[in-house]
Amino acid sequence: MTFVLAQWLVTTFAVIALMHVYWALGGQWAAAVVVPQVPVRGFVATVRPAFKPSGWLTLIVAAALLVIAALVCMRVGWGMPAVSHKALQWVISAIALLMFARAIGDSNLVGFFKEVKDSRFARLDTWVYSPLCAVLGAGLLAVAWV
């Protein structure tokens, strides 16, 4: 069971990392709905991206996601001998807490408790991104401690 969960986690983190590489290299598919949006006051109510992610920062996020996938592989022994050291368990657990924190959010733009709720990003965040982060966090905790 844990091995199947680990395979799912590694695949999910790797796919998300590849998407970040795609965006870092200038890809536009889904780019408009993966950055938080803020309302723009004016004659017509519109939204704009809260920030413009740089290519280098996006590549760093992709690398971090691949490191998480590698840590899960190390923990369960996928492609290498399994590592059962407590430090690895705690590192994976800390990453799980970060995933839960992302799911809960910053109380403004991201997470279940965000204030800005009237954009395409906000709807996807509520129904896809935040639940995915919560599930990934739970999966990481399970892999770390089971």
C-alpha positions as CSV (number, residue, x, y, z in Angstrom):
1,M,0.0,0.0,0.0
2,T,2.7,2.5,1.0
3,F,4.7,1.7,-2.2
4,V,1.6,2.3,-4.4
5,L,1.0,5.6,-2.6
6,A,4.7,6.5,-3.0
7,Q,4.5,5.8,-6.7
8,W,1.5,8.1,-7.0
9,L,3.2,10.8,-5.0
10,V,6.4,10.6,-7.1
11,T,4.4,10.6,-10.4
12,T,2.3,13.6,-9.2
13,F,5.3,15.7,-8.1
14,A,7.2,14.8,-11.3
15,V,4.3,15.9,-13.5
16,I,3.9,19.1,-11.6
17,A,7.6,19.7,-11.8
18,L,7.6,19.2,-15.6
19,M,4.7,21.6,-15.9
20,H,6.8,24.2,-14.0
21,V,9.7,23.6,-16.4
22,Y,7.3,24.1,-19.4
23,W,6.1,27.4,-17.9
24,A,9.7,28.5,-17.1
25,L,10.6,27.9,-20.8
26,G,7.8,30.1,-21.9
27,G,4.9,27.7,-22.2
28,Q,1.5,29.4,-22.0
29,W,-0.9,26.4,-21.6
30,A,-2.8,27.0,-18.3
31,A,-0.4,29.8,-17.3
32,A,-3.3,32.2,-16.8
33,V,-5.0,30.1,-14.2
34,V,-2.0,29.0,-12.0
35,V,-1.0,32.4,-10.7
36,P,-3.3,34.1,-8.0
37,Q,-5.4,36.9,-9.4
38,V,-6.4,40.2,-7.7
39,P,-9.3,42.4,-8.6
40,V,-8.7,45.6,-10.5
41,R,-11.0,48.5,-9.6
42,G,-12.3,50.4,-12.5
43,F,-15.3,50.9,-14.8
44,V,-15.4,47.2,-15.6
45,A,-14.5,44.7,-12.9
46,T,-11.5,42.7,-14.0
47,V,-8.7,40.7,-12.5
48,R,-4.9,40.8,-13.0
49,P,-2.2,38.4,-11.9
50,A,-0.9,39.1,-8.4
51,F,2.7,38.7,-9.6
52,K,4.6,37.7,-12.7
53,P,6.7,34.6,-11.9
54,S,10.2,34.7,-13.2
55,G,11.6,31.8,-15.3
56,W,14.4,31.2,-12.8
57,L,12.1,31.1,-9.8
58,T,9.8,28.7,-11.7
59,L,12.7,26.4,-12.4
60,I,13.7,26.5,-8.7
61,V,10.2,25.4,-7.8
62,A,10.4,22.6,-10.4
63,A,13.8,21.4,-8.9
64,A,12.3,21.5,-5.4
65,L,9.3,19.4,-6.6
66,L,11.8,16.8,-8.1
67,V,13.8,16.8,-4.8
68,I,10.5,15.9,-3.0
69,A,9.9,13.1,-5.5
70,A,13.5,11.8,-4.9
71,L,13.0,11.9,-1.1
72,V,9.9,9.8,-1.4
73,C,11.8,7.4,-3.7
74,M,14.6,7.2,-1.0
75,R,12.1,6.5,1.8
76,V,10.3,3.6,0.1
77,G,13.2,2.2,-1.9
78,W,12.0,2.9,-5.4
79,G,15.1,2.4,-7.6
80,M,17.4,2.3,-4.6
81,P,17.6,0.7,-1.2
82,A,15.0,2.1,1.2
83,V,16.3,4.7,3.7
84,S,14.6,4.5,7.1
85,H,16.6,7.2,8.9
86,K,14.6,9.4,11.3
87,A,16.0,12.6,9.7
88,L,14.4,11.6,6.3
89,Q,11.1,11.0,8.1
90,W,11.2,14.4,9.7
91,V,12.2,16.2,6.4
92,I,9.3,14.5,4.6
93,S,7.0,15.4,7.5
94,A,8.1,19.1,7.3
95,I,7.4,19.1,3.6
96,A,3.9,17.6,4.4
97,L,3.3,20.5,6.8
98,L,4.2,22.9,4.1
99,M,1.7,21.3,1.8
100,F,-1.0,21.5,4.5
101,A,-0.1,25.2,5.0
102,R,-0.5,25.8,1.3
103,A,-3.9,24.1,1.4
104,I,-5.0,26.3,4.3
105,G,-3.6,29.4,2.6
106,D,-2.5,32.9,3.3
107,S,-6.0,34.2,4.1
108,N,-5.9,36.4,1.1
109,L,-5.1,34.9,-2.3
110,V,-4.6,31.1,-1.9
111,G,-6.0,28.2,0.1
112,F,-9.3,27.2,1.5
113,F,-9.7,30.3,3.5
114,K,-8.8,32.9,0.9
115,E,-10.7,36.2,0.7
116,V,-10.4,36.8,-3.1
117,K,-12.8,34.2,-4.5
118,D,-14.0,35.7,-7.8
119,S,-11.5,34.6,-10.3
120,R,-10.7,31.6,-12.4
121,F,-7.6,30.9,-10.3
122,A,-9.7,31.2,-7.0
123,R,-12.2,28.6,-8.3
124,L,-9.5,26.2,-9.4
125,D,-7.7,26.8,-6.1
126,T,-10.7,25.9,-4.1
127,W,-11.6,22.8,-6.1
128,V,-8.3,21.5,-7.4
129,Y,-5.0,23.1,-6.1
130,S,-5.8,23.3,-2.3
131,P,-7.4,19.8,-2.1
132,L,-4.4,18.4,-4.1
133,C,-2.0,20.0,-1.6
134,A,-4.0,18.5,1.3
135,V,-3.9,15.0,-0.3
136,L,-0.2,15.3,-1.1
137,G,0.5,16.4,2.5
138,A,-1.4,13.4,3.9
139,G,0.3,11.1,1.5
140,L,3.7,12.4,2.4
141,L,3.0,11.9,6.1
142,A,1.8,8.3,5.4
143,V,5.0,7.6,3.4
144,A,7.2,9.1,6.1
145,W,5.8,7.3,9.1
146,V,4.3,4.0,7.9
